[in-house]
Amino acid sequence: MNYIKKFSEITIKDIGEVGGKNASLGEMFTQLSPRGVLVPKGFAVTAAAYRYFIRCNNLEVVIPDLLKTLDRKDYSNLSEIGRKIRELIMAGRLTNDVGMDIIGAYEAVFESDTQEVAVRSSATAEDLPEASFAGQHESYLNIKGNYPLLYAVKQCYASLYTDRAIKYREDMGFDHNKVYLSVGVQEMIRSDIGCSGVGFTLEPESGFRDIIHIAGVWGLGENIVQGTVTPDEFLVFKPSLDKGLKSIIQKNLGSKSKIMVYAGDEDDVNATVNNDTPFDLRDQFVLEDKEIERLAKWALIIEQHYERPMDFEWAKDGIDHQLYILQARPETVHGHQKKLQLKTFRLTELGRELVRGEAIGSKITAGFARILNAPDEAGKLKEGDILVTDTTSPDWDPILKKVAGIITNRGGRTSHAAIVARELGTPAIVGTTSATDKIVDGDLITLNCAEGKTGYIYEGKLAWKEDVVELVDVGLPDTPKVQLIIADPEKAFDLSFYPNHGVGLLRIEFMISNFIRIHPMALIQFDKVNNPDERAVIEHLTSHYPDKKSYFVDQLSKGVAIIAAAFYPKEVIVRMSDFKSNEYAGLIGGKSFEPEEENPMIGFRGASRYYHEHYKEAFELECEAMKVVRNEMGFTNVKLMIPFCRTVQEGEKVIGLMEQYGLRRGDNGLEVFVMAEIPSNILLAEEFAKLFDGFSIGSNDLTQLTLGIDRDSALIADLFDEQNAASKQLILQMIQKGKLLGKKVGLCGQAPSDSESFTRLLVEAGIDSISFNADALIQGIKNINKVH
């Protein structure tokens, strides 16, 4: 029998012989190494050797007989049966012929009998598109020498019958007696003195396909898999990567509070210790931009080769400083799904927030909190409870199917808890840091993952609404264009699956207030910020940047890029900032730069700020961010829009200033629109049309200024009506003028989804596009289709 196959002799067709993990490693080693993908060399101990081991140790009948006694209802004896089988395997002996073959391959492949290697389990039913088996079987790192290697091979054999692996096969319907184990022996990459991580060739929460997601930590990768720390995370946009453009559209610095390294134990070279990460490393990304892009290019090569979304493990060797791909497997959550149905969740009442963390999934659930410290406390857990714990590992898998939700103190989006939650479709909130302290065992709580990347846990059971939309039933009309109104980049990938023609209004104010947080002039003229607390916050937020202005440009450009990527190549119209002075004053450092106005709603806002000496330099930063998005990242689908432009002369000044700042209409296909939200925009549309490529009717401000109503005044709120005859007349006039002038005209507002008659008015007038908030989009489409 052939008990050994070198990676150079293995292809993906050998799954039955060497298991999914080894088959994939061999495939990449033979097929992708010539294309520049670095895969550590090694060999596989075949499944034939495992079957021979079982037969020679008379376990062919004993193991199946033990499994026959498994309690398949409550799995009450799972732990006992698993332990007995593992003990039987470890008591068995490798025959001389198999042992000598392993030792011979070890010396031949690595040209040494002291080479440090990673010894990895590879089941023959593993890493299939239908089931990942991720984390079900053991790996042993830093193994050195003949006898430690042989012992590690037996340990891998025994790990075929860990409690979690037995339960997983039961759940997935695999016959235990037809799943065999191969063992991969792979060159050890010294990530203990480097860094390591995981990646996906799609965005793991939404399944969006044009993103490569990479996460990393210092030291060994166990910390990221087990969710012990919050890793660095990077998003790379595939089309920009293909074109050689700036492709990293998001970088999040994780806390990386622990670093796992080898303990230096002479008696147990596999022993590890989890140290506190030095502060200078916590404050530093694990990868440079060129390394992120190199990994992303490899990921793209791997995905294209396998013709399906993949997840992968990578490591950087601290000795040779090279990056390596350690393994790759089919992504099993989104890879073979088509989003034909959208289920949305929305809280309909407020409650007391207990704690927050990173949201996994987009659901809301409620249940009794059960704080568990270890899997052996599973008896406390009842069906429908919400598990609250420090962190999870594969040992938790048999009980996670019982829970309605998962909450952990530690871990990020690529932690074990996050991966399992996605596979199960269970909402989870990870990386809360203090959930086990702030949540009381047995209390009723609500877990909310429906607000983007941040998840919230509330006291009590709150009311929420669920909506199911069958996308196959939603016919997207050709005209007018149906677009979205968006502000939050964290929701962009999910919203991209809605039927749409792009984004008709991207409001950047949300990004400025939630992500940047600092008044742009406080970054430009930092010396004028007198409040010491605000100065300290600004210093902290900008500490990773060469200067404070680049912080604003980087944060804004990446926020816009996420949305531009989610809808690429569809049009995304970015409205330049439209804060009022009182809103700007609320930003960090803002009070030092903003006037106090009696009526900010019709005061220092929109276009009038851009050329004014009090804001002109800040507008330049906005323009710089848009240049990065369009010219460096390649998002030419981004168009720009100027809000609250009162006069033609203001329009001329702003267009001239944008040209001065490097944003010339027509260059690289740049289009610049103007909001039609002031009666003057419509009355003088012929003059505005000479400056701008189109108009977007802002029905809220237009109604306010037509009827003389302050939208902020509660006393006269009942008079505000977008469908007032005067407002309608101006809207119709704008559409008619746009058609005569050959300029596009759109509308952003709630009315077309609320009122079928208002929608009919717009469609029959020939409007080019209507933009909706996400929660109103489907009804808006239905209203348009009724008109057609």
C-alpha positions in Angstrom: 0.0 0.0 0.0 1.1 3.6 -0.6 0.9 5.3 2.8 2.6 8.5 1.8 2.0 11.1 -0.8 4.1 14.3 -1.1 2.2 17.6 -1.7 3.9 17.7 -5.1 2.0 14.4 -6.0 -1.4 15.5 -4.8 -4.3 17.2 -6.5 -7.9 18.0 -5.5 -9.0 14.7 -7.0 -7.3 12.9 -4.2 -9.8 13.9 -1.5 -10.8 10.2 -0.9 -7.2 9.3 -0.3 -5.8 12.3 1.6 -8.8 14.3 2.8 -10.1 17.7 1.9 -7.4 19.7 3.7 -4.5 17.8 2.2 -6.0 17.6 -1.2 -6.4 21.4 -1.2 -2.8 21.9 0.0 -1.5 19.6 -2.7 -3.6 21.3 -5.4 -2.3 24.7 -4.4 1.3 23.5 -4.1 1.3 21.9 -7.5 -1.0 24.3 -9.4 -0.7 27.7 -7.7 2.9 27.8 -6.5 4.0 28.5 -10.2 1.6 31.5 -10.0 3.4 33.0 -7.0 1.3 31.6 -4.2 3.6 30.5 -1.4 2.4 27.2 0.2 4.7 25.4 2.7 6.0 22.0 1.4 5.0 18.8 3.1 3.5 15.4 2.7 0.3 13.5 3.6 -0.1 10.2 5.5 -2.9 8.7 3.5 -6.3 7.5 4.7 -5.2 4.0 3.7 -2.7 4.2 6.6 -5.5 5.1 9.0 -7.7 2.2 7.9 -4.7 -0.1 8.2 -4.1 1.2 11.7 -7.7 0.6 12.7 -7.6 -2.9 11.2 -4.2 -3.9 12.8 -5.4 -2.7 16.2 -8.7 -4.6 15.9 -10.8 -1.5 16.2 -13.0 -2.1 13.1 -15.8 -3.6 15.2 -15.2 -2.0 18.6 -15.6 1.6 17.5 -18.9 1.0 15.6 -20.2 -1.0 18.5 -19.5 1.9 20.9 -21.2 4.3 18.5 -24.3 2.2 18.4 -24.8 2.9 22.1 -24.7 6.7 21.5 -27.8 8.5 22.9 -28.9 10.3 19.7 -31.7 12.2 21.4 -30.0 14.1 24.2 -26.4 13.0 23.6 -26.1 12.4 27.3 -23.3 9.8 26.9 -21.4 11.6 24.0 -18.5 12.6 26.2 -18.1 9.1 27.6 -18.2 7.4 24.2 -15.8 9.9 22.7 -13.3 9.4 25.5 -13.4 5.6 25.2 -12.7 5.7 21.5 -9.9 8.1 21.8 -8.3 6.1 24.5 -8.5 3.0 22.3 -6.8 4.7 19.4 -4.0 6.2 21.6 -3.4 2.7 23.1 -3.0 1.3 19.5 0.4 1.1 17.8 1.6 2.2 14.4 3.0 -0.8 12.5 6.6 -0.7 11.5 6.0 -0.3 7.8 3.8 2.7 8.3 6.1 4.2 10.9 9.1 3.8 8.7 7.3 5.3 5.7 6.4 8.4 7.7 9.9 8.8 9.0 11.4 8.3 5.6 9.1 11.0 4.1 9.9 13.3 6.9 13.7 13.1 6.2 13.3 13.2 2.4 10.9 16.1 2.1 12.5 18.3 4.7 16.1 16.9 4.2 16.3 16.7 8.0 14.9 14.6 10.9 14.7 17.7 13.1 12.7 20.1 10.9 9.9 21.7 12.9 6.5 20.8 11.3 2.8 21.3 11.7 0.9 18.0 11.9 -2.7 18.6 10.7 -5.8 16.3 10.6 -7.5 16.0 7.2 -10.7 14.0 7.1 -11.9 12.5 3.9 -15.3 14.2 4.2 -13.7 17.5 5.2 -13.7 20.9 3.5 -16.5 20.0 1.2 -18.8 22.8 -0.2 -21.7 21.4 1.9 -19.8 21.1 5.2 -16.7 22.9 6.4 -15.7 20.6 9.3 -13.7 23.7 10.4 -12.0 23.2 13.8 -13.5 19.7 14.3 -10.2 17.8 14.3 -6.9 18.6 15.9 -3.6 20.1 14.6 -0.3 19.9 16.4 2.3 22.6 15.8 6.1 22.9 16.3 6.6 19.1 16.2 10.3 18.1 15.8 11.9 14.7 15.6 10.8 11.2 14.5 9.0 9.9 17.7 7.1 13.2 18.4 6.0 13.1 14.8 4.6 9.5 15.1 2.9 10.4 18.3 1.3 13.4 16.8 0.0 11.3 13.9 -1.8 9.1 16.4 -3.2 12.1 18.2 -4.7 13.3 14.9 -6.3 9.8 14.4 -7.8 10.1 17.9 -9.2 13.6 17.1 -11.5 12.0 14.5 -13.6 11.1 17.6 -13.6 14.3 19.6 -17.0 15.0 21.1 -17.5 17.9 18.7 -16.5 15.9 15.6 -18.9 13.0 16.5 -21.7 15.5 17.0 -20.9 17.4 13.8 -21.1 14.2 11.7 -24.3 13.3 13.4 -25.8 16.7 12.6 -24.5 16.6 9.0 -25.6 13.0 8.3 -22.2 11.6 7.7 -21.6 7.9 8.4 -18.9 7.6 11.1 -17.6 4.4 9.6 -17.1 6.0 6.2 -15.1 9.0 7.3 -11.3 8.4 7.4 -8.4 10.5 8.5 -5.3 11.5 6.6 -2.6 13.5 8.3 -0.8 16.4 6.7 2.9 17.1 7.7 3.7 20.6 6.7 6.7 22.8 7.0 6.3 24.9 10.2 5.8 28.6 9.5 7.2 30.6 12.5 4.2 32.8 12.9 4.8 32.7 16.7 7.4 35.4 16.1 5.4 36.8 13.2 1.7 37.1 12.6 -1.1 35.0 11.2 -4.8 35.1 10.3 -7.7 34.0 8.2 -9.5 35.4 5.1 -12.6 35.1 2.9 -12.9 35.8 -0.8 -16.2 37.4 0.0 -17.6 39.7 2.7 -18.5 37.2 5.4 -21.6 38.9 6.8 -23.5 39.7 3.7 -21.9 37.3 1.2 -21.0 40.2 -1.1 -18.7 38.8 -3.7 -16.4 41.6 -4.8 -14.7 41.9 -1.4 -11.7 40.0 0.0 -11.8 40.1 3.9 -8.5 39.5 5.7 -8.1 39.4 9.5 -4.8 39.0 11.4 -3.2 38.8 14.9 0.3 38.8 16.2 1.7 35.3 17.0 0.0 32.0 16.4 -3.4 31.9 14.7 -5.2 30.1 17.5 -6.1 33.4 19.1 -8.0 34.5 16.0 -9.7 31.1 15.5 -10.8 30.8 19.1 -11.9 34.4 19.3 -9.5 35.2 22.2 -8.7 38.6 20.8 -10.1 41.2 18.4 -8.0 41.1 15.2 -7.0 43.7 12.7 -9.4 43.6 9.7 -8.9 44.6 6.1 -11.3 44.8 3.2 -9.9 44.7 -0.4 -12.1 45.5 -3.5 -11.5 42.9 -6.2 -12.1 45.1 -9.3 -9.6 47.8 -8.1 -7.1 45.0 -7.2 -7.4 43.6 -10.7 -6.7 47.1 -12.2 -3.7 47.7 -10.0 -5.4 50.6 -8.2 -5.6 51.4 -4.5 -7.7 48.5 -3.5 -7.7 48.5 0.4 -11.0 50.2 1.2 -11.1 49.6 4.9 -8.6 49.0 7.7 -9.7 48.4 11.3 -7.1 48.2 14.0 -8.0 45.4 16.5 -7.0 45.4 20.1 -4.9 42.2 19.7 -4.4 42.2 23.5 -2.9 38.7 23.5 0.0 37.1 21.5 0.3 33.3 21.5 3.9 32.0 21.3 5.6 28.8 22.1 6.4 28.2 25.8 9.9 26.9 25.2 9.0 23.7 27.2 11.7 21.1 26.3 9.3 18.3 27.3 6.4 19.6 25.2 7.5 21.6 22.2 3.9 22.0 21.2 3.1 23.9 24.5 2.1 27.5 24.0 1.6 30.5 26.2 -0.7 33.5 25.7 1.2 36.6 26.7 0.0 40.2 26.9 0.8 41.9 23.6 3.3 44.8 24.0 1.5 48.1 23.6 3.6 49.2 20.6 2.4 46.1 18.7 -1.3 46.6 19.8 -1.1 50.0 18.2 0.4 48.7 14.9 -1.3 46.8 12.0 0.0 43.3 11.6 0.4 43.8 7.9 1.7 46.5 5.6 -0.5 47.6 2.7 1.7 45.8 0.2 1.3 42.6 2.2 -2.4 43.0 2.4 -2.6 43.4 -1.3 -0.3 40.4 -1.9 -2.5 38.2 0.2 -5.6 39.5 -1.6 -4.1 38.7 -5.0 -3.3 35.2 -3.8 -6.9 34.9 -2.5 -8.2 36.0 -5.9 -6.0 33.4 -7.6 -7.3 30.7 -5.2 -10.9 31.6 -5.8 -10.5 31.7 -9.5 -8.8 28.4 -9.5 -11.5 26.7 -7.4 -14.3 28.6 -9.2 -16.1 29.3 -5.9 -15.8 31.5 -2.8 -13.1 30.3 -0.4 -11.9 30.9 3.1 -8.2 30.5 3.9 -5.5 30.6 6.6 -2.3 32.6 6.2 0.8 33.2 8.2 3.9 35.4 8.1 7.2 33.8 9.2 9.1 35.8 11.7 12.4 34.5 10.4 12.2 34.8 6.6 9.4 37.4 6.8 7.6 35.7 3.9 3.8 35.3 3.7 2.4 31.8 3.2 -1.0 30.2 2.6 -1.5 27.4 5.1 -4.8 26.1 3.8 -8.0 26.9 1.8 -11.4 25.5 1.8 -14.8 26.3 0.2 -16.8 28.9 2.0 -19.9 27.2 3.2 -22.3 29.9 4.4 -22.8 32.2 1.4 -20.9 30.4 -1.4 -23.7 28.3 -2.8 -26.6 30.5 -1.7 -28.6 32.9 -3.9 -30.3 35.8 -2.1 -33.9 35.4 -3.4 -35.4 36.5 -0.1 -34.6 39.3 2.2 -35.6 39.2 5.8 -35.3 42.5 7.7 -35.6 43.2 11.4 -36.3 46.5 13.1 -36.8 47.3 16.8 -40.1 49.1 17.4 -39.4 50.2 21.0 -36.4 51.5 23.0 -34.9 49.8 26.0 -32.0 50.1 28.4 -28.7 49.1 26.7 -26.6 46.7 28.7 -23.6 46.2 26.5 -22.6 46.3 22.9 -20.1 44.5 20.6 -19.7 43.4 17.0 -22.9 42.1 15.3 -22.8 38.8 13.5 -25.8 38.4 11.2 -28.7 40.9 10.9 -31.4 39.4 13.1 -33.0 40.3 16.4 -33.8 37.7 19.1 -34.8 37.6 22.7 -34.4 35.0 25.5 -33.1 34.2 28.9 -29.4 34.9 29.4 -27.3 31.8 30.5 -23.8 32.6 31.6 -21.6 29.6 31.1 -17.9 29.3 31.8 -17.2 26.0 30.0 -19.0 23.5 27.7 -19.4 21.1 30.6 -22.0 23.5 32.1 -24.3 22.9 29.1 -26.9 21.3 31.4 -27.9 24.8 32.6 -28.8 25.7 29.0 -32.4 25.3 27.7 -33.7 25.5 24.2 -34.1 29.1 23.2 -31.7 30.6 25.8 -29.0 33.1 24.8 -25.5 31.9 25.6 -23.3 34.5 27.4 -19.7 33.5 27.8 -16.1 34.7 27.6 -15.2 33.0 24.4 -16.0 29.7 22.5 -14.0 27.0 20.9 -14.9 23.9 18.8 -15.6 22.1 22.1 -18.8 24.3 22.4 -20.2 23.1 19.0 -22.5 20.3 20.3 -24.5 22.8 22.4 -24.5 25.9 20.2 -27.5 24.6 18.1 -29.7 24.9 21.2 -29.2 28.6 21.7 -31.3 31.5 20.3 -28.2 33.8 20.3 -24.6 34.0 21.3 -22.8 36.7 23.2 -19.0 36.7 24.0 -16.6 39.0 25.8 -13.8 38.3 23.3 -13.3 37.7 19.6 -14.0 39.4 16.3 -15.7 38.6 13.1 -13.5 35.7 12.3 -13.6 34.1 15.7 -15.0 30.6 16.3 -18.3 32.0 17.7 -18.7 34.2 14.7 -18.1 31.5 12.2 -20.4 29.0 13.9 -23.1 31.7 14.3 -23.0 32.3 10.5 -23.3 28.7 9.7 -26.2 28.2 12.0 -27.9 31.5 11.1 -27.9 32.4 14.8 -27.5 36.1 15.7 -24.4 36.7 17.8 -22.6 39.7 19.3 -18.9 39.2 19.9 -16.1 41.2 21.5 -18.3 43.0 24.0 -15.4 42.8 26.6 -17.8 42.8 29.6 -21.0 40.9 28.8 -20.5 38.3 31.5 -20.2 41.2 34.0 -23.0 43.4 32.8 -25.6 40.7 32.0 -27.3 38.9 34.9 -27.7 35.1 34.5 -31.3 34.2 34.0 -32.5 37.7 33.0 -34.6 38.2 29.9 -32.6 40.2 27.3 -32.9 41.3 23.6 -30.1 40.8 21.2 -30.1 43.2 18.3 -27.9 42.7 15.2 -30.0 44.7 12.8 -28.1 48.0 13.1 -25.1 47.3 11.0 -21.7 46.1 12.4 -22.5 47.1 15.9 -24.7 44.8 18.0 -26.7 45.9 21.0 -28.0 43.9 24.1 -31.0 45.4 25.9 -32.7 44.7 29.2 -36.0 42.8 28.8 -37.8 41.6 25.7 -38.3 44.5 23.3 -40.8 44.5 20.5 -39.5 44.2 16.9 -40.8 43.9 13.4 -39.8 41.3 10.8 -40.4 41.8 7.1 -39.8 39.2 4.4 -39.4 40.3 0.9 -39.4 37.7 -1.9 -37.0 39.3 -4.4 -38.2 37.2 -7.2 -41.6 38.9 -6.8 -40.1 42.5 -7.0 -39.9 43.6 -10.6 -37.4 46.5 -10.9 -38.8 49.0 -13.4 -36.6 50.3 -16.2 -37.8 53.8 -15.7 -37.6 55.8 -13.6 -34.4 54.5 -12.0 -35.0 53.3 -8.5 -32.2 54.2 -6.2 -31.3 54.2 -2.5 -30.7 56.8 0.1 -27.7 55.7 2.3 -25.6 57.1 5.1 -24.1 54.2 7.0 -21.3 52.2 5.2 -21.8 49.3 7.6 -25.2 48.5 5.9 -24.0 49.0 2.4 -23.2 45.3 1.5 -26.5 44.0 2.8 -28.4 46.8 1.0 -26.6 46.0 -2.3 -28.8 42.9 -2.6 -32.0 44.9 -2.7 -33.4 45.6 -6.2 -31.9 49.0 -7.2 -30.2 51.1 -9.8 -27.6 52.4 -7.4 -27.5 55.2 -4.8 -29.2 58.5 -5.5 -28.1 60.1 -2.3 -25.2 59.3 -0.1 -25.2 61.5 2.9 -21.7 61.9 4.3 -22.8 63.7 7.5 -23.3 60.3 9.2 -19.7 59.3 8.4 -18.4 62.6 9.7 -20.3 62.5 13.0 -20.0 58.7 13.7 -16.6 57.8 12.3 -14.5 61.0 11.9 -16.2 62.7 14.9 -13.9 65.7 14.7 -14.7 69.1 13.1 -12.5 69.3 10.0 -11.3 72.8 11.0 -10.1 71.5 14.3 -7.8 69.2 12.3 -6.6 72.1 10.1 -6.2 74.6 12.9 -5.6 72.4 15.9 -3.9 75.2 17.8 -7.3 77.0 18.1 -8.9 74.1 20.0 -8.7 75.3 23.6 -10.5 72.5 25.4 -7.8 70.1 26.8 -10.1 67.1 26.8 -11.0 67.7 23.1 -7.3 68.1 22.3 -6.5 64.8 23.9 -9.2 63.0 22.0 -8.1 64.5 18.7 -4.5 63.5 19.4 -5.6 60.0 20.1 -7.8 59.6 17.0 -5.2 60.9 14.7 -2.2 59.2 16.2 -1.7 56.8 13.3 -1.6 59.5 10.6 1.3 61.6 9.4 -0.8 64.7 10.0 -4.3 65.5 11.3 -5.7 66.5 7.9 -4.9 63.1 6.4 -7.1 61.5 9.1 -10.2 63.2 7.8 -9.3 62.4 4.1 -8.6 58.7 4.9 -11.7 58.1 7.0 -14.1 59.9 4.7 -12.6 58.3 1.5 -12.8 54.8 3.0 -16.4 55.3 4.2 -17.5 56.5 0.7 -15.5 53.7 -0.9 -17.3 51.0 1.0 -20.7 52.2 -0.4 -19.2 52.8 -3.9 -17.8 49.2 -3.8 -21.1 47.7 -2.7 -23.0 49.2 -5.6 -20.2 49.2 -8.2 -20.5 49.8 -11.2 -23.9 51.4 -10.5 -24.1 55.2 -10.0 -23.4 56.4 -6.4 -24.2 60.2 -6.0 -22.3 61.6 -3.0 -23.8 64.8 -1.5 -21.0 67.0 -0.2 -21.5 68.0 3.5 -24.7 69.6 4.5 -24.4 70.0 8.3 -26.0 73.1 9.9 -23.8 75.3 12.1 -25.4 73.8 15.3 -24.7 70.3 14.0 -21.1 71.1 13.2 -20.7 72.7 16.6 -21.5 69.3 18.1 -18.4 67.7 16.6 -15.2 67.5 18.6 -13.6 70.9 18.6 -16.6 72.3 16.7 -17.5 75.1 19.1 -14.2 76.8 18.4 -15.2 77.3 14.7 -19.0 77.6 14.5 -21.1 80.7 14.8 -24.3 80.7 16.9 -27.3 81.2 14.6 -30.9 81.9 15.4 -32.1 79.7 12.5 -29.4 77.3 11.4 -31.8 75.6 9.0 -31.6 78.5 6.6 -28.2 79.8 7.7 -24.6 78.9 7.2 -25.0 75.6 5.4 -24.4 73.9 2.1 -22.7 75.7 -0.8 -22.2 78.9 1.1 -19.8 77.2 3.5 -17.6 75.8 0.8 -16.1 79.0 -0.4 -16.3 80.9 2.9 -13.0 81.7 4.7 -14.4 79.9 7.8 -14.8 76.5 6.0 -12.9 76.7 2.6 -9.9 74.7 3.8 -12.3 72.0 5.2 -14.1 71.8 1.9 -10.7 71.1 0.3 -10.4 68.0 2.5 -13.8 66.8 1.3 -12.6 67.2 -2.3 -9.3 65.4 -1.5 -11.3 62.4 -0.2 -13.4 62.3 -3.3 -10.3 62.4 -5.5 -8.9 59.4 -3.6 -12.1 57.5 -4.1 -12.4 58.3 -7.8 -8.9 58.6 -9.0 -6.8 56.3 -6.7 -9.4 53.6 -5.9 -11.0 53.7 -9.3 -14.6 54.3 -8.2 -15.6 56.4 -11.2 -19.2 55.4 -10.5 -19.1 58.1 -7.8 -20.8 61.3 -8.8 -20.9 64.5 -6.6 -23.8 66.7 -5.6 -23.8 70.2 -4.2 -26.5 70.9 -1.6 -28.3 74.2 -0.7 -26.9 76.3 -3.5 -28.9 79.5 -3.2 -27.7 81.4 -6.3 -26.1 80.8 -9.7 -23.1 82.9 -8.5 -22.6 80.5 -5.5 -22.7 77.6 -8.0 -20.0 79.3 -10.1 -17.8 79.8 -7.0 -18.2 76.2 -5.9 -17.6 74.7 -9.3 -14.5 76.9 -9.7 -13.2 75.9 -6.3 -13.7 72.2 -7.0 -11.7 72.6 -10.2 -8.9 74.4 -8.2 -9.0 71.4 -5.8 -8.7 68.9 -8.7 -12.3 67.9 -9.3 -13.1 69.2 -12.8 -16.4 68.3 -14.4 -15.9 65.8 -17.2 -12.4 64.7 -16.0 -12.4 60.9 -15.7 -16.2 61.0 -16.3 -17.0 63.2 -13.3 -20.5 64.5 -13.1 -21.6 67.1 -10.6 -25.3 67.6 -9.7 -27.1 70.2 -7.7 -29.8 69.7 -5.1 -33.1 71.4 -6.3 -34.3 72.2 -2.8 -34.7 76.0 -3.0 -37.3 77.6 -5.2 -34.5 79.6 -6.9 -32.9 76.4 -8.2 -36.1 75.7 -10.1 -37.0 79.3 -11.1 -33.5 79.7 -12.5 -33.0 76.1 -13.7 -31.7 77.3 -17.1 -28.8 79.1 -15.5 -28.0 76.3 -13.0 -28.1 73.8 -15.9 -25.1 75.6 -17.4 -23.0 74.7 -14.3 -24.3 71.2 -13.3 -25.0 67.9 -15.0 -28.4 67.3 -13.4 -30.8 68.1 -10.5 -31.9 66.1 -7.5 -35.1 67.4 -5.9 -34.9 67.6 -2.1 -38.6 67.5 -1.4 -38.2 68.2 2.4 -36.2 71.4 2.1 -38.2 72.5 -1.0 -41.5 72.2 0.9 -40.0 74.0 3.9 -38.9 77.0 1.8 -42.0 77.0 -0.4 -44.4 77.1 2.5 -42.1 79.1 4.9 -42.1 76.3 7.5 -39.2 75.6 9.8 -38.9 71.8 9.7 -37.5 71.9 13.2 -40.5 73.6 14.7 -42.9 71.2 16.4 -45.6 74.0 16.7 -46.3 74.1 13.0 -45.2 70.6 12.0 -48.8 69.7 11.0 -48.6 72.2 8.2 -45.6 70.5 6.6 -46.8 68.5 3.5 -44.6 67.5 0.6 -47.8 67.0 -1.4 -49.0 70.6 -1.0 -50.1 72.0 -4.3 -47.4 74.7 -4.3 -44.7 72.1 -3.7 -46.1 69.8 -6.4 -46.1 72.6 -8.9 -42.5 73.4 -8.3 -41.5 69.7 -8.6 -43.4 69.4 -11.9 -41.8 72.5 -13.2 -38.3 71.2 -12.3 -39.0 67.9 -14.1 -40.3 69.7 -17.2 -37.4 72.1 -17.3 -34.9 69.3 -16.9 -36.4 67.5 -19.9 -36.2 70.6 -22.0 -32.7 71.3 -21.0 -31.5 67.6 -21.5 -30.6 67.3 -17.8 -31.3 64.4 -15.5 -33.8 65.1 -12.7 -34.3 62.8 -9.6 -36.1 63.1 -6.3 -35.1 62.0 -2.8 -37.9 61.7 -0.3 -40.4 59.6 1.6 -43.5 60.7 -0.3 -43.2 58.3 -3.3 -43.3 55.3 -1.1 -46.1 56.7 1.1 -48.4 57.9 -1.7 -49.2 56.0 -4.9 -50.8 59.2 -6.3 -47.6 61.2 -5.7 -45.6 58.5 -7.4 -48.0 58.6 -10.3 -47.4 62.3 -10.6 -43.6 61.9 -10.8 -43.6 58.9 -13.2 -46.1 60.5 -15.6 -44.1 63.7 -15.5 -41.1 61.7 -16.7 -38.8 61.9 -13.7 -35.5 60.1 -14.3 -34.9 58.6 -10.9 -36.5 58.3 -7.4 -34.4 57.6 -4.3 -35.8 55.8 -1.3 -34.7 55.0 2.2 -34.1 51.2 2.5 -37.2 50.6 4.6 -39.4 52.3 2.0 -37.7 50.9 -1.2 -39.9 47.9 -1.8 -43.2 49.8 -1.3 -41.8 52.5 -3.6 -41.1 50.0 -6.3 -44.6 48.6 -6.0 -46.1 52.0 -6.3 -44.0 52.7 -9.5 -45.0 49.3 -11.0 -48.7 50.1 -10.3 -48.3 53.3 -12.4 -46.7 51.3 -15.2 
